[in-house]
Each structure stands twice: as structure tokens, then as C-alpha cells.
Amino acid sequence: MSTILPAVKKRADYQQPDFSINHVDLEFTLLETNTKVVCVSQVTRNGQHNNALVLDGEGISLNSIQIDGVAISSYQLTETTLTIDIDNGCNEFELRIENTLNPKENSSLEGLYLSAGAYCTQCEAEGFRKITYFLDRPDVLAKYDVTIIADKEAFPYLLSNGNKIDYGDLPGGKHWVKWSDPFYKPCYLFALVAGDFDLLKDTFVTQSGRTIALELFVDKGMIGRGQHALDSLKNAMRWDETEFALEYDLDIYMIVAVDFFNMGAMENKGLNVFNSKFVLADAETATDEDYFNIEAVIGHEYFHNWTGNRVTCRDWFQLSLKEGLTVFRDQQFSADMSSSIVNRIQNVRIIRERQFAEDASAMSHPIRPDEVIEMNNFYTVTVYDKGSEVIRMLFTLLGKSGFLAGIKLYFERFDGQAVTCDDFVQAMQDANNKDLSQFRRWYGQSGTPQVVVKDAYDPNTKTYRIDFEQSHSATFDQKEKQNLVIPIQFSLLNDKREALKLNNANDVQTTIELKDTTQSLEFKDVNSKPIPSLLHGFTAPVRLNYEYSQQQLENVMLGSPDEFARWDAAQMLFSDCIHNLGAKTAQQQEASIKETVAMFEPVFQATDITLALKAEMLTLPSFETLFQQKNRVDIDVLNQSRKRLFAALAQTFQKDWLALYSAFEMKAYAYEPIQVEQRKMRNLALKYLTLSGHSDTKTLLNEQFSKADNMTDTLGVLNAAQLGDLSLFEKLMLEFEQKWQADPLVLDKWFALHANTDRTDILSRITMLMGHSQFTISNPNRVRALIGTFSFFNVAGFHNIDGSGYKFVADYLIKLNEVNPQVAARIITPLIQWQKVDETRQQLMQHQLMRIGDTQGLSKDLFEKITKSLP
């Protein structure tokens, strides 16, 4: 494998562009294999220099260049750049470039591509250079006028950013539409869509009384599945006005759903392009989780209109400026629209399962990275989700009013500009007159901090002392670390599980700002040693270590004033039991499981625990969560230990599971909180009943499957059946496929279920499924559903000690590298976590990484991850 890295881009090397572009006039003549693009840019030299104009361009054919109407023939062209020498006295000029491209053969789904009969663009991060030669960087902001020409019958809708200002017919059955975006934007926010869709319309009246046209474009025949997305958009627009006083600024807001899309969605100004899985929903085809995700992603992309579009990134190293902030905003929105505690638990699961793993891997980086090879590799859980947690800490430290004051000042200073993370923090600091200089370290320091908590009680003085100590281990990218500002919210419980009052205001919760290596607090007049309930709401993305006894954890689980802390204590009880089983004798294992399981009996009867929280508390930690809790893992022992505790919970509480399953009537489907909670508990109970071997299980599964009027309950059956008799599972899966064989999005769920089945012939099964009529390597949704699910979640299959799972995934990634490097770079993640497994598996995984690395024509996406991960 070559050890020569492609060019490394570094944040420290940032320089302002030599030229700027303030207006762009684009004309597209859309043809499958020979689309013509004419780009007319108004260019200005920045400062006094004699540097050439260097434009980015990839995979396109240059036809002609003109400067101020005069043809230019003297230029230098490479595979990635176009360099034009500009006369010294020419400080402002019009640059006209004509080029052609082949949308039909563009399988990378970056730039302009044609799929499923529609033209579509994806320009973030560096896709615009695949459309025309340009200064493809986020700090070049311009106003755009766009004219699109295409066949009218095949492509009746021609869409782009901004407002439609003109249109007309042309000879030969063609037509044209012109769009104008009055706001300055970087080219990564440019969008074009052309196709024949069903259109769902609505309007939204803003707080200032403006009427906004809302248009949702979906594939033909799918209009009935678009209403939830449109309703979610209106909810997001209303919420952003109410919570942040931010109003939409164009006359129209459009969303287009496409099936071939690398990302979840894209926030292009006024024209959001969405993966159809985050738009289309009705009761029969979408689960409660799908409904939730659609609302969240719709909200996320809408919120970008201000946090990302109106104020954007100076360079891609500042990506968390827009993504971390907008993820925080969409999480707050989702918490207000649904169960706040379930939403928070979901957020934290992502951090603990995926972000902590990234911190511990060779791909570790701060939320504002320092260097990168391939920009697409910036789109990580660290930048997005840890970035959101950093914003949440600011919210905690400043309070809601202080945070909103900072947001207001941020927009007042930087509207219409491309700025940095430092600019954002400075606005927060200035608006609140609070020194955030130490807090800024979160932006530049990688790794997961550890906070060790110790306490002591003096019965003579009735004084309780609690000590917090932060530490920071070296990561692959950084050896030296500094102390951070870590907000930790906690409470204290007495032996009756009552929360103690901690100050003169009678608060039962308090928050410390851990800034130094150690910090201590003392509480006086405490009658007995209390139990600390720590890290309420997960106020910081840290690993917290306190030596709880099982009894203490049970008390926190049943008595903490914070719902998150109660769930977390339940998870710790489960995790401790699972991790300790491997070192015990059979008799000790049985006793340990019995003791742990018994602690959950009160949860079933508790009246102060909501149904939503109860379901989360009774759900075992995933294998992925458990895997990240230890530095080195015995895959087989951990998997088996989790299964043993799972079975014990099922069998011990069989009557309780049956009671919970029977407690809720199956009503006509509605996506509303109480029904969502009931379905979640009912389907959790069904899984436990199936695992328990209850005599009525087969009847329950068949009845629910046949009577279900919604996808949540249908999948609830299939997920449960997967744990029991595989012959019944196969029967139900066949019925499911026969019903939904013409619906690719629904079949993605079917592919994923097959891929995650624990069976000895899993590789031959997946190979067979790759020949299915609805499976194609060119569609990211299909690939993620089948190959992604297998590699991320099928523990026994992927980690088979013979290495067959690793080889299978590696073989597929070699093929996928030629089609869609972005998707391949996402799926390789489990392979680069080889450091956590046993030596035999480490060698097997490294061998497959080297095989991929030796592939001719390896993409920068994969090259970067492989070279960083190998020793």
C-alpha cells in the first residue's frame, strides 16, 4: 500500500481568496450526456497582487473562456484546476466560461447528476466544481441568477434557488425558467432540480404578516405521503419565530424528495433537496421513528436558513459553526414537539456509541478540525453531534436568555458573511460579559474528557464533601491536552431517595463549572451520607466515573429528580452486570443476573415514571454502547453476556411483559405522543415475550402482524420474531416482501432486518439479497440498509472469528469505491475500530484494510481513513 498521502489541507494555512465573485449568472441546457453550462461571473481582485486566477474544476469539459467579451486561449488546465493569468491593471472583470458535463454517468451523486429520471445537484462540500470552473470555497459569496433550459414534457419543473422571476417556451418542445436569489451565498448552497413530480402546496404566514408559498415535490404517486413533511415544515417555521425570533426571508420555500442522495438532506437556499426517506410517510409505510426523523430533519434544514445560509462558514474547518449549532436547534425543536426525555436519550446514545468511538479511533479530531485530506470526511458525529453538545454547554452556562442574546448579537454582526467558530463564541462572550476564553478549548481539543468523582462524609460535623477531577488522555491526533470548562449538574439523595435542598433557594439541583484539574464542594447539616445523582441531562460530553454500588444505582434509578439520571442509572446497572459476567463462574453468573434483574421489579409498578421513560429504562444497552465502554473487548463473551441478561429479563418478568402488552388497545394509527409511547412499550414487551418463550407468542405475533394498520406495529412483530423461531420470521418476512416489493423505501427496512439476523448463513443470504430487483449499488439507501446494517450491527456475522465478515465488507467496499466513495467511507467505520478487539481479529481487520488500500484508483475518502487507522 502506498504511504504517500495526497495533499493535506490545514486550517492554519487559510488565506483570503485572491479574487472574489459578487454576482453569478448561470445558464443550463440540460441533456443526459452533454449538458451545457454557461457561467458568467463578476470578478474582483482582492488587494494588490499579481497572482493568477485559479479556479476549481473536476470531471467537466472546458469549451471556451471570455474575459469582458474577449476570447481567452492562454490558460493552464489540470484535472482539478483552471488557471488564468489576469492583467495587472484588470481589477474588475466579467468572466464567461462555457463547459459541458455528463450527468448520466455521475454516480458519485456530487455536482449535477441524473438519476431516476430527474436532474439533481449536491454541492456541499466541494461539488460545485463538478458543474463549472469556479472559486469553490465557502468564503466566496455571490448573488445568483439561474436560467434552466430543458425538454418541457420530460422536465416540467425546473427549480433553483431564490424566487422565480421569468419563464417561457422555446422551439423544439423545450422551455426555460429563470430564478433569482437576492441573498449572497457560497456556491455550496447552489441547487438545481429538474423533473416531473407530484406537487403538494401550502402557505405559511410569518409573524410580520408575509405569506410564504410552500411547495413539496415528490415522485409521481407519492403525494399522499408528503403531508407530514409539510406540516413539520410549518411547525419548524413557527418554532423558529417563537424561540429565536427568526423569520423566513424569501417568497417561496421548496423541498424536493429524491431517492438517490448521499446525505439526509441539503439546506440549499430556498430549495432543499431531501433523501426521500426523510420526506415520505404515511401510517402503512413509515414507523413512529420515521415520522420523528422526518420532522427533525425538516426542522434541521429549515433552521439552516439562518444558521448556515445567512451566516456561513469562512472555510470547511469551521463546519461545526453551522452544523453543531443547527443540530442543537433541531434537537431543541424535537424535544418541544415530542418526548423531551426520549429525545435527549437518543442524542446521548449517538454520542456514547459513535462519537466516543470516533474520539478513541485514528480518526479523532476536534469539532473544529486542524487538517484533512478529503473534505467529505469532515461530516462526522464529532463535528455535528459533539458540536451540538458544545453549543448545549453554552446554553447551560449562559442560560436561555443569555444564549438568545448571544444569537441576536451574532446575526447583527455577521449577517451575510462567512465567519469562524471564534466569531460565534466572541458574540456569546460579548453579549453576556462572560469570559469564554477557556471554554474555546472545546473547539480545538479532541478526545473525550474523563471526570472522576469521589466523596466523603463526616458524621461528626455532618459535612459532605464531593470532589470532581478532570483528566484528558492523548488521542491519535493530539498528545498534549488542557483543562476544559465542564458544566456538571447534579443532586444529592438521602437514604429515603429524597432529593436534598442544596442552597438557600431550596434548589434540589445545582451546576458546577469544572475549570481546574480538581474542584470540591462541601455541604453542611447533612444527616447521613447522601447518594450523588450525577451529570443530569448529560450536561457535558464526558465519561463520568463514580464508584457506585448497585444499591446506590438502584436508588438513583428510582429516586433522582432528573429523568435522564434515572435512565442512566438503569443503563449502568445493566452494563455493569453484562461486563462482569465473563469473569464469573456459572453459579456466580446466575446470582449476579438474578440480583440485577430483581432491581428492576419496582420499575414496572412505578407511577412516577412516564411510559416513555419506563420503556427506555427497561431497554438493554445496545452492543454498540457496551462495546465503547471498554478499551478492549472480547466480542464473543460480550455478545453472549448481553444475550443472557436479555433472556433473564424476559423470563423473570414474563407476566409483567404480558400485562404491559395487553394494557394498550390497538387504536387507529395517529402520530401523537401518547400513542407513540404505547406502541413503543407494547412492541418492547412483545420482544421480551418472544425471547421468554411464552406459549402464546406465536399467536400474538401472527395476530399483530395481520391486524396492524401501521408500519410501527408491523416492524414490531418482525423485530420480535427475529429473536424467536426463525421459520416464523421467514414466513412473515416473505409476506412483507410480497406486499411491499414495489416500494424501495419500505423494502429498505426488509433488507436491514435480513442483514441484522443472527444466522450461520448470513453472508450467502446477503449475497442473494444483492441480486434482488430493488437492490442497486448506485442507490445509497439500499447500500446502507443491507451492507451498512450488516457491518455496523450484525455482531456475530461481521465479527465472525474466521474473518469472513470482514472480507465480505472489504470486497464490497472495493466495488463501491468506484461508484460512490462517500458512502464507502461511511461504511468502512467498523473496520477501522480494530484496536478494541482481540489480536486475532485485529490482524484480520488490518489485512482487509490493507487490501482495500491496495485498490487501484482508491478514492481520497477511503485513502485518508485507511492510512490514518493502520499502524
N, C-alpha and C positions, 0 to 999 in steps of 0.2 A: 504493500500500500504506500502511495506517495506521502511523504511527510512535508511536502511543500504546500503551505497554506495559500489560498487565494488572498487577495488584498484584504487586510483588516482595517475596518473603519473605526476611528476613535473619536470619542466625544471631545477630547482635548484639542483635536485638530480642526474644530469648527472654525470656518471663516465665512464672513458675509459674502453673498454672491457678487461676482464682478459686474453682473448686469441684472436688471430687474425687468419684469414684464407687467404692465399695468392693465392691458386690455388684450383679449384674445378673441378672434373671430374664426370659428371653425365651420367647415362645410364637409359633410359626409355624404358620399354617394355609395349606398350600401349594396354590395354584391358579395355572394358567398365566398368566392376565392380571390376576388380582386376589388376590394373596397378602396375607393379613393378618398383621401383625406387632404383637405387644403387648410393649413393653419396660418393665419395672418396675425402676427404678434407686434404690439407696440413696445419696443425695447428701449431701455435707458441704461447708459453706462453709469455705474455707481463709483463715484470718486475719480481721482486722477490716476490712470494706469494705462498700459498699452497691451493688456492681456487679450488673448483671443476669446471669442465667444465659444464655449464648449457646451454642446447640447447632448442630452442623453437619448439613446435610441436602441432598441433591440428587436430583431426579427421583423423588420419592416424594410421596404424597398424605396429608396430615395429617387424621385423623379426630377425635381427641379428646385432651385433656390433663387429668390429675388430679394434684393435689398433696395427699398424705395423704388420699386418697379424695374430695377435693372437686374438682369440675369447674372448670377454668380457661378463661375465654373472653377474657381480656385478655393478648394477646401480639402480637409483631410477626413476620411471616413474609416472608422473601425467597426468591429462587431457591436460595440457598445456606445460609441460617441461620434458626434459630428462636430468638427472644429472649423470655425470660420474666422479668418483674420478680418478685423474691423479697422478701418482707417482711424487714425488717432483723433482727427477732428470730428468724427461722427459720434456724437454723444446721445442722440435720439434718432431712432430709425424704425422703419416698418420692415419686418422680416416675413417673407412669404415662403412657406415650404409646402411642396406637394409630394405626397408619398402614397404608396399602396400597401395593403396588408391582406392576409388570408384568414379571415375569422373562422372559416370552417375547419381549418387544421389546428386551431389554437386550443389544444386540450388542457393547457395549464390553467385555464379559466382566469387568466390575468390579462389586462388590456381589453381589447374588443374581441369577443368570441361569439360564435353561432352555435346554439345547442337547442334541441327540441323545437326547432322552427322559429326561434327568436334570437335577435341580436341583444347582447348584454355587455356591459363593461364592469370591470373591477379594477380600480386604480390604486387603492391603498395596499401596500405602501408605495411600490415603485412600478405600477402597471401602466401609467400614462405614457411612459417611454416606449411601450409596445403599440401605441396608437400613432404617435408622431414624434419627431425630434423636438425636445423641449428641455427647459430647465426643470427637471423632475425632482424637486425638493420642496418641502412644506413651507419654507420661508419666502417663496416667490408667490405673491398674492396678486390676482388679477380679476377683473370683471370679464365675464364670458358671454358672447353671443354665439349661438349654435344653430346651424341650419342642417336639417337631415332630409335626404332625398332617398326614396325607396319605392318599390312597387306597391301601389295602393291596395290591391286586393290581398296580397300576402301579408302586408305590414300596414294595416290601417292606423295603428297607433305608433306615432313617432315622438318619443319623450326625451326630455333633457332637463337640466337644472333651471330653476327660476320660474318665470311667468311666460306663457305662450303669447307671443306678440303678433304673429302673422302665419298664414298658411295658404296653400293653393294647389291646383292641379298642374301637371306637366304632360306633354305628349308621351305616347307610348305606355299609357296606364300608370305613370308614376305620379307621385305627389310630394310636397315638401311642407315642412313645418319649421318655424323659427322660434327659438327660445332665447330669453334674455334674463341673466341673473344679475340683479343690481348690487349684489354684495361681493366684496373682494374675497376670493377663496384660493387655496392652493390647488394644484392640478389633481391631487389625490382625491378631491371631492367632486371631480367631474363625473358625470354619469350620462349614459345614453342607453335607451331601451327601445327596440322596435319589434313589433309582433302583432299577433291577433289574439286578443284576450277578451274575457268577460270583465265587465266593469261594474263595480259597486260604488255608488256615490253617496255622499252625505255632506253636511256642513257643520262648522263649529263657529260659534260667536265668541270672540275674545272678550276679556274684561274691559277693553276700551270700546267695544261695540262693533269691531270689524268682523265681517263674515268671511270665513276661510272655506274654500272648496276642498273637500276631502275626496280623493279618488284611490280606489284599491283595485289593482289589475291582477287577475288570476287566470290560470289556464281555463280553457273552454270547459264548461260543465261543472266548475268548482265554485261558482258564485255563492252557493248555499253554505259554503264553509268559510266565508270571509267575514261574517258579521261580528264574530268575537274579536277579530283583529281590529276592525273599525271601531268597535266600542272601546277597546283597550286604548286606541289612539286618542279618542276623545277624553277618556279618563286621565291619560298622561298629560294632555294639554291643559286640562282643568287643574290637575295636581300641581303642575309646574307654575301656574299662575298663583295658586293659593299658597304654596310652600316657599317658592323662590321669587315670586313677582316677575316671572319671565314669560313674555308673550310671544307668540309666533309672529314672524316678520314678513312672510310672503303672502300672496293672494291664494296660493294653492299648495296643498301638501299631498304628494303622491307616494304610494307604495306599490311595488311590483314584486310578485312572488314568482320565483323561478326554481326549477328542480335541480339545476346544475349550478352549484355555488359552493366555493371553498369555505366560506365563513357562515356565521349565523345570519348576519345581515350587514348592511353598509349604509352609513348615515349621509350619503351624498346630499348636498344642499337641495332641499325641496323634492328630491326624487330618491327615496330609499329603496334599495334593492335587497330583497329578503330571500333567504333559503325558504322554500315553500313549507318546510316543516315548522317554521315559526310564524306562519300565517294561517294555514288551513286547519279548521277544526269544526267538527260537529260531534254530537254525543256518540254516534256509532263508530267514528274513526279516530277520535282523539281522547286521550286519557285526561284525568284531572291534572296530571303533571304537565301534559302538553298545553292545556289551557293556561296554566300558570306560566309556563315558559314563554308562550306567545305574548301574554300581557307584559312580562318582564322585558323581553327583547324589543317589543314595540316601544315600550317606555324608554329603554336604553337608547335606541337610535333617535327617538324624538328628542330626548334630553341633550343629545349631542348638538342639536341646532345651536345652542349657546355654548355648552362646554365641549368645544371641539371644532365647531364651524365658525361661529362669530369670533371666538378666540381660539387659535390653533397652535400647533407646536412649531417652535423655531427649527427643530431638527428631530429626527426619529428617536434620538436618545431621550427625548422629553415625552415619549409616548404616554407615560403614566399621567402626564399633565391632563390629558383629555380622558384617557381610559379609566384610570383609578378613580378620578372624580366622578365620572359618569356611571361607573359601576356602583359607587356609593349611592348616587342619586337613584339609580334603578332599584337598589336594594331597599332604600327607604320607601320608595313608591310601592314596591311589592309588599312590604311589611304593612303598609296602610291599606292595601287592597285585600289582603288575606291574613292568615295567621302570622303574627309577628314572631312568635317563638319558633314556629316551624321554619319560617324564612331564615331566621338567624342560625338555626341549627344547620340548615343547608349551606349557608355561607361558610360556616366553620368547618364542615366536613370537607369542602373543597380545599380550604387552607391546610387542614391536617393530612388529608390523603394525597393531595397533589402538589401544593405549594411547598410544604415542608420537605417533600421528596425532591423537588427541584433545588431547594436550598442545600440539600445534602449531596447533590449529584455534581458531576463535572459541568453541568450547565448552570450552576449557581451564578446569580447576578443580582445587583441591587434593583430596586424598582426604577431607578434611572441608570441604565447600564453604562459602562465606560467604553466598551468596544464590541464589535460584532462583525461577522463576515457576511451573512445573509440577513437582510432586514426583516424578512418574513419570520425569522426565528425570534424576533422581539415580541411576538404576540403570545405571551406566556402568562401562566397563572400568577407569576411574581409581579409582572407589570400591571396586570388587570386586578387580580383579587387581593394580593398583598398591598398593591397600590390603593385599593379601596379601604383596606384596614388602616393604612396610614392616614387617609382622609378622615376615617371614623375616629381615630385618636385625636385629631384636631378638633373634631366636633365635640368629643368628650372633654377635652381640655379647655376649650373656649366657651362651651355651652351653645345652645341653639342660636340665641340672639347674637352672640359674638361671631359665630361661624357665618351667619347670614350677613352680618356687617362686612365681614371679610370678602364674601362672594360679591356683594354690591360694589365694594371698592375695586375688586379685581376687574369687573366689567367696565367700570368707569375709566379705569386706567388703560385697559388693553383691548377694548372692543375693536375688531377689525385688524388685529395684529397677530403675529406669530411670536410666541414668547416661551419662557422656560419655567421649569418647576420652581426655581428660585423666585421668579416673579410672583408666582402664586403664593408661596409661603410669605413673601415680603408683604403682600397685600393683607394676608391674615394677621401678620405681626403688627402692621401699622394701624389696622382698623381696631385692634384690641389693646394696643400699647403693651404687648407682652413679648418678651424676648424669646424667640423661637430658634435662636442660633444652634443650640444643641439638638433641638428636635429635627433640624435639617439633616442630621446624620442618617436618618431613616432613608433618605433618598439616595445616599451614596454608599451605604453599607449593606453587604449581602449577609445571608445566613439567618438562622432562627435563634434569637436570644433565649437563654435559659434563665428562669427566675427560681431560685431555691428559697423556700420559706421555712423558717424554724420559729418555734415559740417556746415560751417558758411561763410558768405560773408560780407565784409566791403566795401560799395560803396565809402566811403570817401578815403580810401587808395587803393582801387581796389585790395584788397587782399582776396584770397580764402583759407580757411583752411579746411582740411579734416582729421578727426580723426578715427583711427582704434583701436578697443578694442577686445581682445580675451578673451573668458571665456570657462570653461570646467566643465560640470556637472558630478556628481558622476554617475557611472554605476554599474550594478549588481555585477561586479567582482572587481571594484576599487572605493574607496571613495575619495582618495587623488589624485589630478592632478597637473601637472606642465605646465608652458607655453611651447609652441612648436614654431618651426620655420615655419611660414606660408607665402609662396610667394603669393602675390596678384597682378595680372596685371590689370591695369585699364586705362581708358582715360577720358577726360572731353569734353563735348559737349556744344556749345553755343546755344542760342535760335533759331538759324537757322539750328540746327542739324549738325553743322560742328565741327569736332574734333580739339581741340586746340593744339598748339605746346607746349610741356611740358618742353623742355630743349634747350640748345644751339645747339644740334644736330637736332633740329626740329622734334623730335620723337613725335608721337601722342599717343603713349602708353608707360607706364612705369611700372616697377615692384618693389614693396617694399618687404622687408623681415621682417614680423612682428614677433619680438622675445620677446619683453616685453609685459606687460599687455596692454599698450597703446602705440600708435605711431602716430605722427602727421606730416603732410606735409603742407607747405604753397606755394602758387603760387601768384606771383605778376603781376601787369599790366593786370589784368583780368577785362574786361569792364563790365561784368554783371555776376550774379551768374550762374555758369555752372551746368550741369547735369552730375553726375558721371556715367560712364558705367563701372560696377564692375565685377571682377572675370572673366576676359577674358579667354576663353579656359578652364575654370574651373581649374585654376592653383593649387587649393588645395581642398581636400575633406572636405569641411566645409559647415555649414549653414551660409549664409551671410544675415544680416538683415540691410536694409536701408529703411527708410520710404519714399518710392517713392509715388508720386501722380500718378494718372492714366495718366495724360498728360506727366509727365516725362517718364513713362514707354513707352508710345507711341513714344516719341522722341528717346529713346534708341533703340526701336524696328526698327525704320525707319532710324536711322542715325548713329548708332555705327559703328566704323571701324572694329569691331570684329564680325564675323558671329555668334559665339556661344552666345555672349551677346545679339544679336538681337533676336535669338530664345528664350533665357532665359527670356527676357522681355515680349515676346509674351505669354510664359507659365505663367508668373506671372500675367499678365492681366487676362488670363482665370481663374487661380487658385483663385485670389482674388475675382473675381465675383462669382465663384461657392461657396466658403466658406462663403461668406456674405449673400447669398440669404436666408438661413434658418431663419435669424433674422428679415427679412423684411416683410412688408405687401405685399399683392398681387400686389398692384399698384406700390409699391417701387421695387419689384422684376422685374416687366415688364420694368420699367425705367432703372434699373441697367443693365439688359440684353441688352436692346436697345443701351445704351451708350457704353458698352463694344464691342458689335458686330460692331458698326459703326467704331470703331478704326481700324478695320481690312480691311476696304474697300481699303485703299491705297496699301495694300499688294498684292492684286490681280493685280494691274496695275503697280507695281514697276518693273523697268527694271534693277535695281542694285541688285536684289535678284535672285540668281540662282534658277532654277526649283526645285532642290533637297532641298534647304533650304526653299523655299516657301511651299513645301509640309509639311515639318516638322513644320513650323510656324503655319500652318492652321490646324494642328492636335491637338485636345484637350489633356491635360494631362490625363494620364490613371487614373482609380480609384485607382490603387496601389500607384501612385505618390501622389495623393491627400490625400490618407489615411495616408501616412507617414509625411505629412506636419503639422499635429496637434497631440497634446498629447492625446486627447480624441475625438472620432469620433462618430457622430450619423450616423450609416450605412445607414439607410433609407433616411434621409434628404440629405446626401452627394450624394448618388446614384441618387436620383431624381433631385437634383440641376444640376448635371452634364448632365443628360438627357435633361433638359430644355434648357441649353445653347447650347447643341449639336443640338437640333431641331431648335433653333433660328438661328444659323449659317447656317443651311441647308435651311431654308425658306427665310431668308433675301437675301442670295446670290444665289438663285436658278438659275438665268440666268447666273451668273458667273460660277457656277459649270457646267452648261450645255455647256458653251463656252469652259471651260477647258477640259471637257470630249471629246468634238468634235474636239479639236485642234490638236490631235495627231493621225496620221494614224496608224492602227494596222499592223505593218510590220512583215515579217517573223522573228521569235524569234532569238535574239542574246543576249548573256550576255555581254553587253558593256554599259559603263556609261550612255550615252545619252538615250538609250532605257530603262535602269533601272529607270532613273528619270521620263521618260514619263509614263511608266507603273504605277509607284507609284502615280503620280499625277492623272492619269486617274482613277485609282481604288479608290483613296480617293474621287474624285469628284463623282464617282458612289455611294459610301456610302452616301454622303450628299444628292445626288439626290433622293435616295431611301427613306431616312428619311424625305425629304421635301414633299413627296407625289406627286412628279411630274407626270403628266398624262402619260408620255412616259416611266416611269420607268420600267414597266413590259416588254415592248418591248426591251428596252436597255439591261435588264438583260438576257432575252432569247437569243437575238442576240449575245451578247458577249459570253455567255456560249456555244452556238452552233458553233461559229466561232473560238473560242480560239484555238491557236496552242501551248499553253504553260500553265503550271500549275499556274503561277502567275496570269494570267487573269482569269483562271477558278476559283481559290480561291477568286479572287477579286469579282466575281459575288456572290459566296456563302457567303462571309463576308458581302456583301451589302444586299443580300436577307434576311439575318438573322435579319436585322433591320426593315424589312417591313412585307409583307404578309407571315405568316408562312406556308400557304398552298403552295405557290410558292417555298419557301425554302425547304419544304419537298419533293416536286416534283423533284427539281434539285438535292437534296441530294440522292434521290433514283437512279436517273440516274448516278450519280457519283459512288455510291456503285456498281451498276451493271457493270460499266466499269472497276472498279479497285478492285473488290472483291478478286482477287487472288494476289494482291500486298500489303503485310502488311505495308510497309513503307508509301505508298500513303494513305492507309486506316487510318494510324495514324492521318492524317490531318482531315479525316472524323470523327473519334472518338472525336478529340479535338473540332471540330465545334459543334457536338452534345452536348458535355459536357459543353460548354460555352453558350448554348442557354438559353435565359430568358423565361422560361415556367413553369407553375404551376406543371406539372407532371414530372419535371426533374429527380427526383430520380427513378421513375419507368422506365423512358427512359434509364437511365444509367444502371439500373439493367438488362434491356432487352439486352443492348449492351454488357454486360459482358458475355452473352451467345452466342455472335457472333463467327462464326467459326475461325475468325482471332484474337480473343482476348484470351490471356492466362496470368494468374497471374505470370507465370515464366519469362515473357519477360518484361524487364524494360521499353522498348519503348512503349509497349501497355499500361502498367500501368500508366506511366507518361502522355500519351496522354489523357486517359479517366479520371482516378481518380485524377491525378495531376492537369490537367486543371480545373476540377470542383472545387477543393479545393482552388486553387490559384486565379482563375479568374472569377468564376461564383458567383458574389456578392450576388444576390438575393437568389440563391439556397443554397449556403454554409451558408450564414448568416441568413437564414430564422428564424424569431423570435421564432418559435416553437422548434428550436433546432434539427430538423430532419436532416439538412445538416451536422451538427457536428457529430451526432450519426452515420450517414451513413459512413462518412470518418473513424471514430473511429472503427466501425465494420470491415471495410476493412483492416485497419492497423493491427488489431489483427490477421487477417489471413495472411497478408503479412509478419508480423514479423517471421512467421515460414518458409517462403520461401526465402525472401531477405531482411534482416534487413537494409542494406544500403539504399535501395530505400524507405523503410518505413520511415527511419529517415529523408529523404529529404521531403517527402510529409506531414509530421506532422507539418512543419513550420508554416502554417497559424493558426493552433490550439494553438500554444504556444504564439501567439501575442494577447492573450486575454486582456491584460492590457489596450488596446486602445479603447475597445468597451464599451457599456453601461453595467450597473450592471447585468441586466437580462441575457445578452449574456455572460458576464464574468462567471456567475455561471454555465451556460450550457456548456461552453467550458471547464471549470475546471472539471466538472463532467465527461466529456468524457476522459479527460486526466487521471483522476484517474482510470477510467475503464480500459484504456489501461495499466496503471501502475500496475494494479492488475492481469494482464495476467500472467499465469504460463509460465515460460520459456522465459520471456521478454529479448530481446537482450540488450547488453550494449549500442548499438547505440540509442535505444529508451529510455532506462532507464535514461541515462545521460540527455537527453533533457527534459524529463518529470520532473525529480526530481529538475532540476535547474529552471524550469519555474513555478512550483507550489509554492504558498506562504507557 
